[in-house]
Amino acid sequence: PLLESFGNAKTVRNDNSSRFGKFVEIFLEDGLICGAITSQYLLEKSRVVFQAKSERNYHIFYEMLAGLPSQQRQRYCLQGAETYYYLNQGGNCEIPGKDDAEDFRRLLNTMEVLNFSMDEQNSIFRILSSVLHLGNVYFEKYETDCQEVAMVVSATEIRTVAELLQVSPEGLQKAITFKVTETQREKIFTPLTVENAVDARDAIAKTLYSLLFGWLTDRINKLVYPRQEALSIAILDIYGFEDLTFNSFEQLCINYANEYLQFFFNKIVFQEEQEEYIREQIEWKEIPFSDNQPCIDLISQKPYGILRILDDQSCFPQATDHTFLQKCHYHHGTNPLYTKPKMPLPEFTIKHYAGKVTYQVHKFLDKNYDQVRQDVLDLFLSSRTKVVANLFFGHAQVLARQRSLIRRSSTRTRRYKAPTVAARFQQSLLELVDKMERCNPFFVRCLKPNNKKEPGLFEADVVSSQLRYSGILETIRIRKEGFPIRIPFLVFIDRCPGSEGWGVPSQQGESTEFVGVLGAAFGPGPGGSQHHSCFQLFLKEQLYQALESKRARAHHLAALTLQRYARTFFIKRRFRSLRRKIVLLQSRARGYLARQRYRRMRRTLIKFRSLVHIYVNRRRYLKVRWALAHPRGSREAAPTLLDVQWEVVDVSQLEIPAELMGLLEAAAGEGVLYHHRSQPLLPSPSAEPAFGMLTAPLKAPLTRLDEDLCHEALSLFQLVSGTAQALSLQSPACSLPGAGGRTWLSPRQILRFMGDPGLGGPQETLFGNYIVQKGLSVPGLRDELLAQAANQVWRNTNVNNEERGWLLLAACLSAFPPSATFDKYLLKFVSDYAFAGYKPVCQRKLMHAMARSQLGAAAARTFPPSLLEWTANRQQASMALDLHCFNGVGSAALGHGAGEACAHSQRPAFGRGLAEGWRGWSVAMKAGAQWAELAGHDYVLDLVSDLE
């Protein structure tokens, strides 16, 4: 993380591009890493002071500004990244997906692991902050002694930088605005122009950063340096070929390094091919390949290579970028790899192995010279910050050693010339290649799918150009010209059974075809597809593919055979397992069915035996009872079971009270209302009963009655004796006093009402009101009356009888509610078994009746339902009453179906502003000249019933 933060930056092609070359030697001892040495090459120092559009400076600046605490930022006088000229030239200062603050915390952890003290960390941040403040030092020009000189405008930034680096502010200002020339007697200070002052400022910033980067690399090497000699694996991570919009001195050095490495790569590949063929005693034929040695000579050959010309020009004080360009045009104008611009522009073009690149010569000489002036060196050597002083002290020692080497190697005393950047880079490149030649190199090529830095996008042109730049296509061509497939003999024999008599082919017919392919290959002549050698078999790609296809086919057939036998084995095993399970399941199922059949037969036999016992005991009981009832000598036959069969009786023979008969005759206007049949009808059990016939027997009374109501119940339900009796009733649920032992009950009036076909019109209404009046008169009989009506309509097979029974039940519910212990059961019965449209009618009446039952005895009506209510119940319709106030306002009160016939009369009062229910108002009904009034708690329809 340390070198990545200080040496990587965002470019137009990569958000984390390495802007320096590094050669890392990893030392191994007993398979474990025991140390490492890192060498760095050509750090891109110009990025510190300049970035192209959409690029950033080195990551460390943005991480420091984002991760430092506010107190430290104030100590170093730091602000946002957008406020610094060295950071905002590229535009956006952030990278999507990169958290600079988190990376800074990771950097601090790395420094702690590498044993950087707090003073050293503060010194590092001071140097980085001073570089940022140096970029904000601005100049303006003014004339003095007939020449333009530079004057510092931002003196505050000068004082901030001097305080951070612990140097003299005046000395720092002179270092960037004056040029010092030393003579034997004195120092001459020459003022600089604005342009030269900016260059001097940028030179100090680049020097500070490059020395800091070198110091960090040395610190890491000292920490992880191996303690003893060991085997090593070296990794070279160096910049790739670059062709940017603006290509300067750095791009020329980078591309020159790539040219040299490509030459080394071609040499290694070619030599390996040649050595391999010679070692295996194969006839060698020269394979031509693209040689980039002329391009290397164009750039670095003495005495007129481009870099050599640049070094010479850097030694002349009067030389400029223009003079350098003119010398390049003069010496290489006719070179096919060199192209002059058609227009007089400060640029030239070189045809590299990867393509043509145009270089702009602006500041080539300044970047190549890149020397620290002695006055600047003296200024920072006097710094009170230990790290800053040590950085420049080490640099001064390197310069001193170079001077001594130059003087010792020269036979004559001559002026010392500091090595240029190009010279140092060429020397380090030669040393690097020398290290690589002593190793066994392996090459890893990294390809970018696109230049837009987008995932999932593959641009064929970009990838193909990278393959061409990296020499992969050239390598493929070289290998293709020879024998690219090399297989040891033993491996070939194992992989290809059946070749040249080795092994046995898998199927008949395969051997001839297989050996035929190899026979063509093993034929005489050096131009064949294969060659015998000492240890390996060299094959052409075409023959290798043919052999591989035969081998794949043999493997496929073998796999099919193996799969066939394996599937057969598994299927047989599955079949045996399944058959065992099926047999077991069948046996268990047969046992279960046999046990079920046995239990059913046992239950059936027990039932049959119990029925036989019942029949026998019943016969014995009847004989005993008959014997007791008829003494000896009686000629009457004993009763049989057929005598107690249910009978279907004509309900017109059922007796009704005399008062009810009189009312019915009066309503009909006839003397005789009913024509009685002389004999009861006894249809066969399978015949459909006719209208007026009772078919549903009652086992016992349905409710328990109080003792004082038993006589009333008997008078209401007891049938006449003799031939008119219908179905026998068993013992009642409660004992009725005065009944004389066993009592026979049946719903007489209810049966007559439901089954008499002669009832109709007023007679039906009058008969029903008579039954309802019984419930109104005796509250204890209400539940019994409702229960008997519900019992007669339950499972009644006669539609007419059932409909009349439901009509009677609706009329009863209109007059009185069921008890609290009976209402829920009756509501459930109505919801499940109601006839046709009577379900909502009876449900609504029951719900209102249950709500009114909270009033107690007052919940019942005074009079039975009126003719209007009976009509509404028959038609399952609503009814309306006209209401008139004495002020002339009239309205209609709508009843919701037959269940609203007994609606409480207080409801119309709610619309007149009366808050207290039935108090403060009354209702009167006028019939002719007669008025009838009600209190607020009475029922309106009781008036109608009373008048009727």
Secondary structure by P-SEA (a helix, b strand, c coil): caaaaacccccccccccccbbbbbbbbbcccccccbbbbbccccccccccccccccccaaaaaaaacccaaaaaaacccccccccccccccccccccccaaaaaaaaaaaaaaacccaaaaaaaaaaaaaaaaaaabbbbbbbcccbbbbbbccaaaaaaaaaaacccaaaaaaaacbbbbbcccbbbbbbbcaaaaaaaaaaaaaaaaaaaaaaaaaaaaaaccccbbbbbbbbbbbbcccccccccaaaaaaaaaaaaaaaaaaaaaaaaaaaaaaaacccccccccccaaaaaaacccccccaaaaaaaaaacccccaaaaaaaaaaaccccccccccccccccccccccccbbbbbccaaaaaaaccccaaaaaaaaacccaaaaaaaaaaaaaaaaaaaaaaaacccbbbbbcccaaaaaaaaaaaaaaaaaacbbbbbbbbbcccccccccccaaaaaaaaaaaaaaaaaaaaaacccccccaaaaaaacccccccccccccaaaaaaaaaaaaaacccccccccccccbbbbcaaaaaaaaaaaaaaaaaaaaaaaaaaaaaaaaaaaaaaaaaaaaaaaaaaaaaaaaaaaaaaaaaaaaaaaaaaaaaaaaaaaaaaaaaccccccccccccccccccccccccccccaaaaaaaaaaaccccccccccbbbbccccccccccccccccccccccccccaaaaaaaacccccccccccccccccccccccccbbbbccaaaaaaaccccccaaaaaaaaaaaaaaaaacccaaaaaaaaaaaaacccccaaaaaaaaaaaaaaaaccccccccaaaaaaaaaccccccaaaaaaaaaaaaaaaccccccccccccccaaaaaaaaacbbbbbbbbccccbbbbbbbccccccccccccccccccccccccccbbbbbcccbbbbbccccccaaaaaaac
